[in-house]
Amino acid sequence: MTALLLIGALGLTACGKKNSTEPAQQSLSYRSSWGAAEPQAKIIKTIMDDFAKETGTKVDLKFVGRTGNENLNAEMASGQGPDLFDTTTGDIDTLTAQNIIGPLDDLENTQIPGEGKTVKEVLPEPVRRASSGKNGLAFVPHTIISTAIWYDAAKHPGLNPQTWDEFIAFLDESKKAGRTPIGQDGTIAFYNVYWFYALLVGANGAGSLAELGKDSANWDKPQVLDAAKKVEQLAKGGYFQRDFMATKFPAAQNAWAAGTYDLNLNGTWLASEVQSQLTPGFKVASFQMPAGGKKSIEVGTLGWGVNAKGKNVATAKKFLAFALRKKYMEQFSTVALNISSRGDVPAPANMADLQKAVLEAKETHLSYDYAGADKTWWGDMFLPLSDKLLSGKIDAATFVREGKKQTADHLANG
């Protein structure tokens, strides 16, 4: 009977007739910003292939790399572009303003195939918050990104200073023992600003850095000077390698991986970037900046956005629930060596401390506190000023005074 039905269907096709009762095949297009050789791309291709096989969906998957999607927003805003695309926490406001993404509240309550759990149930609250905008869940995350101070736990087991004084004590001990406490790729301004950013926002919570670009009066708040003084202390203490501001990426982080420096302040991607540089026995571990106060933890995410103007929105959402299966999310930990968005997937051992900090965080903030939304203020004014502070060219009081003046000028001319 099955063979006869198949022959009949083929016969109808050959005669140019269409069976009106036959459902149209689902389609799904996805243009990814990952390169085809990257671990994330290989994971995504596996998920997409399985989805096509299990659902009969016709998929169009292209890996175009970082520069292949430069016109993607404009395409989608005009009603073109793929159904699915890669996005991050920092893109939410822009995509929302352009009506490219819409709230995914209906998806949150969708069950993940074969697991009996909903999307909302497998994504921890800090992760959902980092993936949400003013209208609710904006995209579905697969990876958590954050920042920490990294060290070799084989050399310094259990290192986890809880106060700034304890942190400085370790740096002084390192110097006294003839070691270099901190490796810094000083030619990367957005790495240098980690120090001031982590101290200010860690202690005072979300918005405390971003507000500096919105009103010059915010520079007068005592916590700004306090964070700047701590950075000044680092600059004057001789805790970085010689000529660190001239060190070109990735020289410092590679030297850290080789055991030349004790600490490196960096993102969750560090371990995978330096994997080939690690000395035998190096046990990568991390601790949070001992900023005190609110102890806010940075939580950003990478994930999949649904083009609200796409042709196959329903199928795209179906794919996202499918993709969140635990067996796929585990690969973002075991293959891509990142922290999976699912709270029930263990992070790689070298990021277990950071995953714990994220999942237990009572206060969280977005990467760079979303202060870079005003690109002119951030890139032309704030980052250069931060470089001057970390390099020791200016002291904390000058940093605050100049920041206030330059912000006022920027806002007046904006």
FIMAR-789707 format. One record per residue (C-alpha): residue number from 1; x, y, z; residue in one letter. Coordinates in nm, 2 decimals. Layout:
<recs>
<NUM <X Y Z> A>
...
</recs>
This chain:
<recs>
<1 <0.00 0.00 0.00> M>
<2 <0.28 0.24 0.09> T>
<3 <0.45 0.17 -0.24> A>
<4 <0.13 0.23 -0.43> L>
<5 <0.07 0.56 -0.26> L>
<6 <0.43 0.67 -0.34> L>
<7 <0.39 0.57 -0.70> I>
<8 <0.06 0.76 -0.71> G>
<9 <0.21 1.07 -0.56> A>
<10 <0.49 1.06 -0.81> L>
<11 <0.24 1.01 -1.09> G>
<12 <0.04 1.31 -0.99> L>
<13 <0.36 1.52 -0.98> T>
<14 <0.45 1.40 -1.33> A>
<15 <0.11 1.50 -1.46> C>
<16 <0.16 1.85 -1.32> G>
<17 <-0.12 1.82 -1.06> K>
<18 <-0.10 1.93 -0.70> K>
<19 <-0.25 1.73 -0.42> N>
<20 <-0.44 2.01 -0.23> S>
<21 <-0.45 1.80 0.09> T>
<22 <-0.07 1.76 0.11> E>
<23 <0.08 2.00 0.36> P>
<24 <0.35 2.23 0.23> A>
<25 <0.70 2.14 0.34> Q>
<26 <0.84 2.36 0.62> Q>
<27 <1.14 2.58 0.53> S>
<28 <1.40 2.75 0.74> L>
<29 <1.69 2.98 0.65> S>
<30 <1.98 3.06 0.88> Y>
<31 <2.28 3.27 0.80> R>
<32 <2.54 3.23 1.07> S>
<33 <2.82 3.47 1.17> S>
<34 <3.03 3.17 1.28> W>
<35 <3.30 3.05 1.04> G>
<36 <3.24 2.69 0.91> A>
<37 <3.55 2.56 1.08> A>
<38 <3.47 2.69 1.43> E>
<39 <3.34 2.45 1.69> P>
<40 <3.02 2.64 1.73> Q>
<41 <2.95 2.61 1.36> A>
<42 <3.00 2.23 1.37> K>
<43 <2.76 2.21 1.67> I>
<44 <2.50 2.42 1.49> I>
<45 <2.53 2.22 1.17> K>
<46 <2.46 1.90 1.37> T>
<47 <2.15 2.05 1.53> I>
<48 <2.02 2.18 1.20> M>
<49 <2.09 1.85 1.02> D>
<50 <1.90 1.66 1.29> D>
<51 <1.61 1.91 1.28> F>
<52 <1.58 1.87 0.91> A>
<53 <1.59 1.49 0.94> K>
<54 <1.34 1.46 1.23> E>
<55 <1.09 1.73 1.10> T>
<56 <1.12 1.71 0.73> G>
<57 <1.21 2.08 0.72> T>
<58 <1.40 2.21 0.42> K>
<59 <1.69 2.41 0.56> V>
<60 <1.92 2.67 0.41> D>
<61 <2.22 2.71 0.63> L>
<62 <2.51 2.94 0.55> K>
<63 <2.82 3.01 0.76> F>
<64 <2.94 3.35 0.65> V>
<65 <3.18 3.45 0.92> G>
<66 <3.22 3.78 1.11> R>
<67 <3.22 4.00 0.80> T>
<68 <2.95 3.82 0.60> G>
<69 <2.66 3.97 0.78> N>
<70 <2.75 4.34 0.77> E>
<71 <2.43 4.43 0.60> N>
<72 <2.21 4.19 0.79> L>
<73 <2.02 4.44 1.00> N>
<74 <1.93 4.65 0.70> A>
<75 <1.82 4.34 0.51> E>
<76 <1.59 4.22 0.79> M>
<77 <1.45 4.56 0.86> A>
<78 <1.34 4.58 0.49> S>
<79 <1.16 4.24 0.52> G>
<80 <1.44 4.04 0.37> Q>
<81 <1.72 3.83 0.53> G>
<82 <1.71 3.48 0.69> P>
<83 <1.47 3.35 0.95> D>
<84 <1.74 3.28 1.21> L>
<85 <2.06 3.47 1.28> F>
<86 <2.33 3.49 1.55> D>
<87 <2.30 3.77 1.81> T>
<88 <2.42 3.88 2.15> T>
<89 <2.31 4.06 2.46> T>
<90 <2.46 4.39 2.33> G>
<91 <2.24 4.38 2.01> D>
<92 <1.90 4.37 2.19> I>
<93 <1.82 4.74 2.20> D>
<94 <1.92 4.80 1.84> T>
<95 <1.73 4.50 1.70> L>
<96 <1.42 4.59 1.91> T>
<97 <1.43 4.95 1.79> A>
<98 <1.44 4.83 1.43> Q>
<99 <1.15 4.59 1.49> N>
<100 <1.37 4.31 1.38> I>
<101 <1.31 4.10 1.69> I>
<102 <0.99 4.07 1.89> G>
<103 <0.92 3.91 2.23> P>
<104 <0.94 3.54 2.25> L>
<105 <0.71 3.49 2.54> D>
<106 <0.52 3.21 2.36> D>
<107 <0.85 3.03 2.31> L>
<108 <0.93 3.04 2.68> E>
<109 <0.64 2.81 2.75> N>
<110 <0.72 2.57 2.47> T>
<111 <0.83 2.22 2.56> Q>
<112 <1.17 2.10 2.46> I>
<113 <1.11 1.78 2.25> P>
<114 <1.15 1.46 2.45> G>
<115 <1.23 1.63 2.78> E>
<116 <0.91 1.74 2.94> G>
<117 <1.05 2.07 3.03> K>
<118 <0.99 2.42 2.89> T>
<119 <1.24 2.66 2.74> V>
<120 <1.19 2.88 3.05> K>
<121 <1.26 2.59 3.29> E>
<122 <1.60 2.50 3.14> V>
<123 <1.73 2.86 3.11> L>
<124 <1.83 3.00 3.46> P>
<125 <1.68 3.34 3.55> E>
<126 <2.02 3.53 3.52> P>
<127 <2.06 3.39 3.17> V>
<128 <1.70 3.48 3.06> R>
<129 <1.75 3.83 3.20> R>
<130 <2.07 3.88 3.00> A>
<131 <1.88 3.76 2.69> S>
<132 <1.58 3.99 2.74> S>
<133 <1.49 4.35 2.65> G>
<134 <1.21 4.58 2.75> K>
<135 <0.96 4.35 2.58> N>
<136 <1.07 4.02 2.74> G>
<137 <1.29 3.74 2.60> L>
<138 <1.46 3.87 2.29> A>
<139 <1.66 3.57 2.17> F>
<140 <1.74 3.22 2.28> V>
<141 <2.09 3.19 2.42> P>
<142 <2.32 2.89 2.38> H>
<143 <2.63 3.04 2.55> T>
<144 <2.70 3.24 2.86> I>
<145 <2.98 3.50 2.85> I>
<146 <3.13 3.67 3.15> S>
<147 <3.46 3.82 3.29> T>
<148 <3.68 3.70 3.57> A>
<149 <4.04 3.70 3.70> I>
<150 <4.21 3.39 3.58> W>
<151 <4.50 3.20 3.74> Y>
<152 <4.67 2.86 3.76> D>
<153 <4.51 2.66 4.04> A>
<154 <4.80 2.41 4.03> A>
<155 <5.03 2.69 4.15> K>
<156 <4.79 2.88 4.36> H>
<157 <4.53 2.63 4.49> P>
<158 <4.21 2.79 4.63> G>
<159 <4.31 3.14 4.54> L>
<160 <3.99 3.35 4.59> N>
<161 <4.05 3.69 4.76> P>
<162 <3.73 3.83 4.90> Q>
<163 <3.84 4.19 4.96> T>
<164 <4.05 4.44 4.78> W>
<165 <4.31 4.43 5.05> D>
<166 <4.34 4.06 5.02> E>
<167 <4.38 4.10 4.65> F>
<168 <4.66 4.36 4.69> I>
<169 <4.82 4.14 4.95> A>
<170 <4.85 3.86 4.69> F>
<171 <4.99 4.10 4.43> L>
<172 <5.25 4.22 4.68> D>
<173 <5.34 3.86 4.77> E>
<174 <5.38 3.78 4.40> S>
<175 <5.62 4.07 4.35> K>
<176 <5.82 3.98 4.66> K>
<177 <5.86 3.63 4.53> A>
<178 <6.01 3.77 4.21> G>
<179 <5.70 3.70 3.99> R>
<180 <5.50 3.93 3.77> T>
<181 <5.15 3.95 3.92> P>
<182 <4.94 4.05 3.62> I>
<183 <4.98 4.01 3.24> G>
<184 <4.80 4.28 3.04> Q>
<185 <4.76 4.32 2.66> D>
<186 <4.77 4.69 2.70> G>
<187 <4.71 4.78 2.33> T>
<188 <4.35 4.65 2.36> I>
<189 <4.16 4.94 2.52> A>
<190 <3.85 4.73 2.59> F>
<191 <4.06 4.49 2.79> Y>
<192 <4.22 4.77 2.99> N>
<193 <3.89 4.91 3.09> V>
<194 <3.79 4.58 3.25> Y>
<195 <3.97 4.70 3.57> W>
<196 <3.77 5.02 3.63> F>
<197 <3.45 4.86 3.49> Y>
<198 <3.47 4.55 3.71> A>
<199 <3.54 4.75 4.02> L>
<200 <3.27 5.02 3.97> L>
<201 <2.99 4.79 3.85> V>
<202 <3.08 4.50 4.07> G>
<203 <3.04 4.71 4.38> A>
<204 <2.75 4.94 4.27> N>
<205 <2.55 4.73 4.03> G>
<206 <2.39 4.76 3.69> A>
<207 <2.39 5.11 3.54> G>
<208 <2.67 5.26 3.75> S>
<209 <2.91 5.27 3.45> L>
<210 <2.65 5.34 3.18> A>
<211 <2.52 5.65 3.37> E>
<212 <2.86 5.82 3.34> L>
<213 <2.79 5.88 2.97> G>
<214 <2.44 6.01 3.03> K>
<215 <2.49 6.29 3.28> D>
<216 <2.82 6.45 3.37> S>
<217 <2.70 6.50 3.73> A>
<218 <2.72 6.12 3.78> N>
<219 <3.10 6.15 3.78> W>
<220 <3.07 6.33 4.12> D>
<221 <2.94 6.01 4.29> K>
<222 <3.20 5.89 4.54> P>
<223 <3.20 5.54 4.41> Q>
<224 <3.35 5.66 4.08> V>
<225 <3.65 5.81 4.25> L>
<226 <3.68 5.50 4.48> D>
<227 <3.70 5.27 4.18> A>
<228 <3.95 5.50 4.00> A>
<229 <4.17 5.51 4.31> K>
<230 <4.19 5.13 4.31> K>
<231 <4.30 5.14 3.94> V>
<232 <4.55 5.41 4.02> E>
<233 <4.68 5.18 4.30> Q>
<234 <4.74 4.90 4.04> L>
<235 <4.91 5.15 3.80> A>
<236 <5.15 5.28 4.07> K>
<237 <5.21 4.94 4.23> G>
<238 <5.41 4.79 3.94> G>
<239 <5.19 4.49 3.93> Y>
<240 <5.18 4.46 3.55> F>
<241 <5.46 4.34 3.32> Q>
<242 <5.71 4.60 3.20> R>
<243 <5.58 4.82 2.91> D>
<244 <5.25 4.65 2.94> F>
<245 <5.07 4.93 2.76> M>
<246 <5.27 4.85 2.45> A>
<247 <5.21 4.48 2.47> T>
<248 <5.03 4.35 2.16> K>
<249 <4.75 4.10 2.19> F>
<250 <4.78 3.80 2.24> P>
<251 <5.13 3.82 2.38> A>
<252 <5.03 3.88 2.74> A>
<253 <4.76 3.62 2.76> Q>
<254 <4.99 3.37 2.59> N>
<255 <5.27 3.45 2.84> A>
<256 <5.02 3.40 3.12> W>
<257 <4.93 3.06 2.98> A>
<258 <5.30 2.98 2.98> A>
<259 <5.32 3.06 3.35> G>
<260 <5.51 3.39 3.31> T>
<261 <5.24 3.60 3.48> Y>
<262 <5.02 3.50 3.77> D>
<263 <4.69 3.66 3.67> L>
<264 <4.50 3.77 3.36> N>
<265 <4.17 3.96 3.37> L>
<266 <3.97 3.84 3.07> N>
<267 <3.65 3.69 2.93> G>
<268 <3.52 3.33 2.93> T>
<269 <3.68 3.27 2.59> W>
<270 <4.03 3.30 2.74> L>
<271 <4.08 2.93 2.82> A>
<272 <4.00 2.81 2.46> S>
<273 <4.21 3.09 2.31> E>
<274 <4.52 2.99 2.50> V>
<275 <4.46 2.61 2.51> Q>
<276 <4.76 2.54 2.28> S>
<277 <4.98 2.77 2.49> Q>
<278 <4.92 2.62 2.83> L>
<279 <5.22 2.47 3.01> T>
<280 <5.18 2.10 3.12> P>
<281 <4.99 2.08 3.44> G>
<282 <4.84 2.43 3.41> F>
<283 <4.50 2.42 3.58> K>
<284 <4.29 2.71 3.46> V>
<285 <4.06 2.86 3.73> A>
<286 <3.91 3.20 3.81> S>
<287 <3.77 3.42 4.08> F>
<288 <3.56 3.74 4.07> Q>
<289 <3.70 4.08 4.11> M>
<290 <3.68 4.15 4.49> P>
<291 <3.49 4.48 4.44> A>
<292 <3.27 4.44 4.75> G>
<293 <2.94 4.61 4.77> G>
<294 <2.66 4.45 4.57> K>
<295 <2.90 4.19 4.42> K>
<296 <2.73 4.21 4.09> S>
<297 <2.83 3.95 3.83> I>
<298 <2.86 4.01 3.46> E>
<299 <2.63 3.79 3.26> V>
<300 <2.61 3.82 2.88> G>
<301 <2.48 3.57 2.63> T>
<302 <2.53 3.45 2.27> L>
<303 <2.24 3.29 2.09> G>
<304 <1.99 3.28 1.81> W>
<305 <1.76 3.55 1.71> G>
<306 <1.43 3.51 1.51> V>
<307 <1.38 3.76 1.23> N>
<308 <1.04 3.90 1.32> A>
<309 <0.99 3.99 0.95> K>
<310 <1.10 3.65 0.83> G>
<311 <0.89 3.41 0.62> K>
<312 <0.91 3.12 0.86> N>
<313 <0.88 3.26 1.22> V>
<314 <0.69 2.96 1.35> A>
<315 <0.94 2.71 1.22> T>
<316 <1.23 2.92 1.35> A>
<317 <1.07 2.90 1.70> K>
<318 <1.02 2.53 1.66> K>
<319 <1.39 2.49 1.58> F>
<320 <1.50 2.69 1.89> L>
<321 <1.30 2.46 2.13> A>
<322 <1.46 2.17 1.94> F>
<323 <1.81 2.31 1.97> A>
<324 <1.78 2.36 2.35> L>
<325 <1.79 1.98 2.40> R>
<326 <2.04 1.89 2.66> K>
<327 <2.24 1.67 2.43> K>
<328 <2.31 1.97 2.20> Y>
<329 <2.37 2.22 2.48> M>
<330 <2.62 1.99 2.63> E>
<331 <2.83 2.03 2.32> Q>
<332 <2.87 2.40 2.38> F>
<333 <3.06 2.30 2.70> S>
<334 <3.24 1.98 2.58> T>
<335 <3.32 2.08 2.22> V>
<336 <3.32 2.47 2.22> A>
<337 <3.46 2.48 2.57> L>
<338 <3.22 2.75 2.68> N>
<339 <2.95 2.78 2.95> I>
<340 <2.62 2.65 2.82> S>
<341 <2.31 2.85 2.87> S>
<342 <2.14 2.55 3.03> R>
<343 <2.18 2.55 3.41> G>
<344 <2.19 2.17 3.42> D>
<345 <2.49 2.14 3.19> V>
<346 <2.82 2.15 3.38> P>
<347 <3.07 2.40 3.24> A>
<348 <3.42 2.29 3.15> P>
<349 <3.62 2.23 3.47> A>
<350 <3.82 2.55 3.42> N>
<351 <3.50 2.75 3.42> M>
<352 <3.32 2.58 3.70> A>
<353 <3.39 2.86 3.94> D>
<354 <3.26 3.12 3.70> L>
<355 <2.94 2.92 3.62> Q>
<356 <2.87 2.89 3.99> K>
<357 <2.91 3.27 4.03> A>
<358 <2.67 3.33 3.75> V>
<359 <2.40 3.09 3.85> L>
<360 <2.41 3.20 4.21> E>
<361 <2.43 3.57 4.14> A>
<362 <2.18 3.79 4.33> K>
<363 <2.29 4.09 4.13> E>
<364 <2.39 4.08 3.76> T>
<365 <2.49 4.33 3.49> H>
<366 <2.54 4.32 3.11> L>
<367 <2.88 4.31 2.95> S>
<368 <3.05 4.65 2.99> Y>
<369 <2.72 4.76 3.16> D>
<370 <2.60 4.84 2.81> Y>
<371 <2.80 5.16 2.84> A>
<372 <2.92 5.13 2.48> G>
<373 <2.57 5.20 2.34> A>
<374 <2.69 5.56 2.28> D>
<375 <2.98 5.46 2.06> K>
<376 <3.12 5.81 2.03> T>
<377 <3.13 5.86 2.41> W>
<378 <3.27 5.52 2.47> W>
<379 <3.52 5.49 2.19> G>
<380 <3.64 5.84 2.14> D>
<381 <3.63 5.96 2.50> M>
<382 <3.60 5.70 2.77> F>
<383 <3.84 5.43 2.65> L>
<384 <4.13 5.67 2.59> P>
<385 <4.07 5.82 2.94> L>
<386 <4.07 5.47 3.09> S>
<387 <4.40 5.39 2.92> D>
<388 <4.56 5.70 3.07> K>
<389 <4.44 5.60 3.42> L>
<390 <4.56 5.24 3.39> L>
<391 <4.90 5.34 3.24> S>
<392 <4.96 5.59 3.53> G>
<393 <4.96 5.89 3.31> K>
<394 <4.69 6.05 3.52> I>
<395 <4.57 5.99 3.87> D>
<396 <4.22 5.91 3.99> A>
<397 <4.12 6.27 4.07> A>
<398 <4.23 6.38 3.72> T>
<399 <4.04 6.09 3.57> F>
<400 <3.72 6.20 3.74> V>
<401 <3.77 6.56 3.66> R>
<402 <3.85 6.50 3.29> E>
<403 <3.57 6.25 3.26> G>
<404 <3.31 6.49 3.39> K>
<405 <3.43 6.77 3.17> K>
<406 <3.46 6.56 2.85> Q>
<407 <3.12 6.40 2.91> T>
<408 <2.96 6.75 2.96> A>
<409 <3.12 6.86 2.63> D>
<410 <3.01 6.55 2.45> H>
<411 <2.65 6.58 2.56> L>
<412 <2.64 6.96 2.48> A>
<413 <2.76 6.89 2.13> N>
<414 <2.56 6.58 2.08> G>
</recs>
